[in-house]
Amino acid sequence: MGIATKKYQSTTVRIPSPIYERAKAVVEKREYASSMNELMVDALEQKLTELDEAQIDAAFAQMADDPDYQRDAVALTHEFAHSDWDAFQVGQKHESATRTAGEAVSAPSGKEATAQAHAR
């Protein structure tokens, strides 16, 4: 299996001088990026991710006001209530058994417990 290589597209952008000067200072100090290209690509990726997340959030917000979705969500909740409860009980038993086993293994001996009590 070969190493995946990124494909690049060249483009030209015009940015306001104050933004360019700030970006140039960051690159010269190597605070965030080692090149202007790296800084711009990182900034663009971050902005695109924010836009994607905003779009997803908007879709979820619409679901909150959608009566069909609300009806389906309630139906699914009722449909899985029994299996959810079973899974919860299994988890509780496992957690309890793990906690008990851990306490038994890590419980100090009588002398250790006395020493710990006096150290407090």
N, C-alpha and C positions, 0 to 999 in steps of 0.2 A: 504494500500500500504506500503510495507516494505522499509526500508532504504537500498539503494544500497551499496553493499560492493565491494571494489576493490579486484581483484585477483592479487596475486603477484607471480613472478617467481624468484627463487633464481639463482644467477650466480656468478661466480668468475671472477674478472678482475685483470689484472696486469697493473699498471700505473707507469710511471717513478717517481722515488723518489722525485725530485723537485716539481712535480705537487702534489704528495701526501702530502708533507710538507706544501705547500701553502694551500691546501684544509683543512688539519688538523688545521692550524692556524685560518682559517675562522670559522670552526666549534667550536673551543675552545673559540673564542671570541663571538660566536653566532651572528655574523654580518649578516649572510644571511640564515643560516640553523642551525637547532638544532642537526643534526646528519650527519655523512658522507653519509649515505644512502640518506637522504633527499637532500643533496647537489648534489649528483650524479644523482639522479632521475630528479631533477629540471634542471640540466645542460643538461642532455640527452633529456628531453622534449623540451627545448629551441632549441637545435641543430636540432632535428627532425622537429620542426615547421619551422625553417629557411630553411631546405632542401625542405619541402613541398611548402613553399612560392616561393622558387627559381624555382621549377618545374612548378608551376602555371605561374610565370613570363615568363618562357621560352616558355610555350604554347601560351601566349598572344603575345610574340615577333614573333612567327611563324605566327600568324594570321595577323600581320601587313604586311607580305610579301606574303600572300596567296591571289591570284587574285579572287578565288572563294568566299572566305570570304568577301573580299572587295566589290565584286559585290552584294552579299547578304545583306551586311550591308547598302549599298546605297539604295537598293530596300526597305528594311525595313524602312529606314529613310523617304523615299518618301511615303511609305504606311501609316505611322503614323503621317505624318506632320500635317494633318488637326486636328486630335484628340489632338496632342501635343499643337497646337496653342489654341484650345478650352480650354484645361486644364490650360494653361498659363494665358489666359484671366480671367478665373474663379478665379484663385489664386490672380491675380492682383486686381480684384474687392473685394475679401475677405480681402486682405491686406489693401487696401484703406479704406474699411469700418471699419476695426478694428482700424486702425490708427486714423480715424476721431472720432470714438466712444471713444477711449482712450483719445484723446485730449479734447473732450467735458467733460469727467468725471474729468480729472485732471487739467483742466484750472483753474487758480487761480481767485478769486474774484477781484474786482477793488482794494480794500484795500490791498489784498495780493500781487497783481501784482505791486502796487506802492512800497510796502515794499521791495519786491524782487529787484526791479529796484534800489532803494536807497542803498540796501545792496551790490550791485555790485560795 
